[in-house]
Amino acid sequence: MAKAKVNYDEFMSAVAPEHQGFADNLHNSMLEQGCSAKIELKPSGYFISYTHIQTKKKTVNLLFRKKGMITRIYGENIGHYQTFMDSLPPEMVEAIEKAPVCKRLINPDDCWSKCTMGYDFTIRSEHFQRCKYHCFEFVASLDSNPYVLEFVKNEVLARNAQ
């Protein structure tokens, strides 16, 4: 199936009722901060990517998997909000622990040559080297959604300061 453009209301119709407020808050926040939104229907389901206006890089995606709605954050500036990272709840830290190790950080020849390196960071003194594309993927939950919103806010503020 080819990628098809869809509108925001179509996307929201696929979001579980308990997560619609979260998805709407994230969407409005990203647009208010000048990010552009691209909404598509992919074979795995609806997908929204938000691109930062200054850096022209993806900041966050909302997508669907068998587990439910997933938020994928591109936390390129996590060093600027270390205190927040140390405050993440256990379920989010566990998701980060399960993410694959970034092969390029260990040996730059072990991954696709055009792959940008992942993230090298600490949370509560635990060292992580994780793949950029899977590191900060969180299944929507009532407990983690407020942290996801704060995480994205911190990332956008750090990008704006560049």
N, C-alpha and C positions, 0 to 999 in steps of 0.2 A: 504494500500500500504506500502510495506517495504521501509526502507531507502535505497536509491541507491546512490552510489558514482558517481559524475559527475566531469567533468573538468571545469576549470575556464572560458573557452570560452563559454561553455554551460550556465553557470551562467550569464555571461555578456550579452548573447543574451536575457535574461529576463529583464535586467535593462533598464529603459527608457533612450532614447538617451541623455536627458538633465542631467542625473545623472551618466552616464558612466564614465566621467572624475573623479568625486568624488569617485565612487566605485573603480576605478583603482588606484587613489592616495592612498586611504585607504589600499587597498590590498598590493601595493608595499611598503608602509611605514611599515606595519606590518611585512612583510617578511624581509625587510632591518634591522629591529630591532630584528630579530631573533625569531619572533613568528611563530608558525606553523599554517597552515590553513587546515581546514577540510571542504570540500564542499560536500553537500548532496542534494538530491531531496526528500523532505518530502511531505506528503499529502497536506500541505498548500502552497507548492512551494519550490523554491531553498532556501538554507540556508548555510551560511559560518560561521564557528566559528574560532576565532583566539585565540590561547593559548599562554600565556607568557612562554618563555623558562625556566626562573628561578623559578617562583612561581608555574608553572604547572596549573595555573588557567586561566579560560576564561577571556579575556580582552574585546572583542567586538564580536558581531554577526551582520551579515547582513541577513535579512530575508524578506519575502514577506507576506503581509496581504492584505485585501481588499482595505485598504487606500493607498497601494503602498509599496515601499521598506522602511523598518524600520531598524534603527541602534539601537542596544541595547548595551549600554556601562556598564561595571561592574566597577564602580568608587570607588573602595575600599580605595583609597588614596586621596579622595577629600579634606581632610584637608590640604594637601600639596600644593594645588593650589586654595586657597580661592579667591584670586583676580580675577582669571579667572572665577570662578563660579559666582561671582558677576557681571561679564560682559555679562552673557548669555542674549540673546534677549528675549523679552516677550513671543514669541510663544514657546520657549523651556522651560521657567519657567512654563508656563501654562500646558505643557505636564507633567512636574514633579508634579504640583499641582493635576492633574487628576489621577496620579498613586495611587494605593491602599496603605493605611497605612500598615506598617509592624506590624502584630499582635504580633510577638515575642518580639518586642521592648516594647510593652505595657504590654503584659502578656506572658511570655515564654511558657506557657501551651496552648496557643490558636492556635498554628500552628503545622504543621507536626514536629515531634520531631527531624528529621534530617535536617530540613531547617536551613540554616545559617541565622543569623539575617540580617536585611536590613540596611539601612543607616540612620544615625541621623546627620543632618547637617543644615546649614543656607545658604540662598541666600539673600543678601541685607537685613539682619536682620530678615528675615522670617524663622521660624523654620519648618523643615520637618523631618518626620520619615516615610520612604517609603520602600516598598518591593524591595528587591535586584533585582528581576527578571522583574520588570516593571518600576522602578524608572526613569531610563535614557533611555527610548525608544523614539526615535525621527523619525517622518516621514521625509523622504528625501525631502528637499526643497532647492531651490537655495539660500535662505537666511540663513538657518541653517547649510547647509553642511560645510562651512568653520569653524564654531564653533565646529561641531562634530569632524572634523579632529584635531583641536587644543585640544579638550577635550581628545581624545584618545592619542595624543602625550604626554600630561601632565601625563596621567595615566601610560603610559609605562615608562616615565622617572622616575616617583616616584617608580614604581616597580623595575626598574633597580638599584635605589639607595639603595634598601633594602639589 
